Amino acid sequence: MTETLATHVAVVGAGPGGYAAAFHAADLGMDVTLIDVETNPGGTCLYRGCIPSKALLHVAKLINDTRDAAEWGLTFGAPEMNLEKVRQKTHSVVEQMTRGLGQLCQARRVRYLQARASFLDSKTLAIFHQDGSEEVLHAEYTIIASGSRPTLFGPLIDSPRLMNSTNALQMEEIPDTLLVVGGGYIGLELGTVYASLGAKVTVVEMTDGLLPGADRDLVKPLQTRLENLMHGMLFRTKVAEVKEQETCICVVLEGPDGTRQTHQFDKVLVCVGRKPNSSGLNLASTKVVVNERGFIEVDLARRTAEPNIFAVGDVAGEPMLAHKASAEGRVAAEVIAGHDSVFEPMAIPAVVFTDPEVAWCGLTETLAEKQGRAVRITRFPWAASGRASTLSRPEGLTKLICDPETNQILGMGIAGAGAGELIAEGALAIEMGALANDLDMTIHPHPTLSETVMESAAVVFGTSTHLYRPRKK
């Protein structure tokens, strides 16, 4: 160890949770050091997750839009794809955003160390630089924001034909046939990209439907559209065996009745979830508690069992979402600054960026059923939306979940084009304790998809203008 540094707040990991925490701590007047192995802040979300995947989903949507244009009398030829240019454009988007975060570090006077960190004790970190040099960093407080990584699954083999969500985004080639293991949001988003670019994609899911845990009525519009895009979707089916051959991967799939069939694919994409990056930090040198799933245990202030160490983002528990990490990071910074802050949101929006998108927040119908909780559920079909009709996207749905006595909004779900942009209104309504009356009386612009939120609230009272659904007395 050649040098000892000192800081008031050290942040380990520069993803959405880490850099949000570091920036907010600096804004609150604290001396901050941010540590990450990448050249600039951004983390998995920016470098290998949210942003590159959304860039590729944009490419997929452009292709699908040209195909859908035929019903309007517009016919385009088959797209000529320059895969290298797709990669370059995606990389340029990532480069621009990460470089901007680096500039924000400098503007806020946040010390940025491109290195790996490990605890020596609760207030001392070993800093390992990529050139082999080492330093010691003394920190009064540390915020762990080390993120997560793709989960491995059973029958693994060491093969370039086997991909995870990280290397799938590199788009080295478009295989003729692709098996996606996992029907969750990551598998469906990446599967949509590859299918739109020409691959014959088969999705295999162990449960009985796509997006396990999501309300089935929200999943239905997506599943209907994917049935036309995907080569096949197999439910209640698991991967029993994987073997590489000279020209393909042989996969043995076991169906719900126990029957096994062998299929051949050019590549296999494994998307069965993510696991927290809590190992490698030498947390044993602290009082920090890690549970059996690898998550660091924290309280409402995001404080660990070690009073001066906090944890935020994926490493601190589910849901593993970037915006949840950012909100937690801000809370941790405020607590360190002496503010009376806790992380206690009423609603954390979730968005699946497929086509159509699926989004929800607050109480879901599925969870209400599990809890045996009485709720009033109303739905407004997008077939009754003028804007949805002009977009040729009538398959959408907006639903409200309300308290049956007070009409307080407890949850919202949306399936349809741009659902991710619409769901924030539901999150705001839930956080503010709004009633269905409030949404019903809020004038929404016409013609927009946002009107479906207002109309779904009006359905509560049987007064929706564009849907005749009298309220039962």
Buried (B, 14 or more C-beta within 10 A) or exposed (E): EEEEBEBBBBBBBBBBBBBBBBBBBBBBEBBBBBBBBBBBBBBBBBBBBBBBBBBBBBBBBEBBEBBBEEEEEEEEEEBEEEEEEBBEBBEEBBBEBBBEBBEBBEEBEBBBBBBBBBBBEBBBBBBBEEEEEEBBBBBBBBBBBBBBBBBEBEEEEEEEBBBBBBBBBEBEEBBEBBBBBBBBBBBBBBBBBBBBBBBBBBBBBBEEBBBBEBBEBBBBBBBEBBEEBBEEBBBBBBBBBBEBEEEBBEBBBBBEEEEEEEBEBBBBBBBBBBBBBBEEBBBEBBEBEBEEEEBBBBEEBBBBBBEBBBBBBBBBBBEBBBBBBBBBBBBBBBBBBEEEBEBEBBBBBBBBBBBBBBBBBBBBBBBBEEEEEEBBBBBBBBBBBBBBEEBEBBBBBBBBBBBEEEBBBBBBBBBBBBBBBBBBBBBBBBBEEBBBBBBBEBEBEEBBBBBBBBBBBBBBBBBBEBBEBEEEE
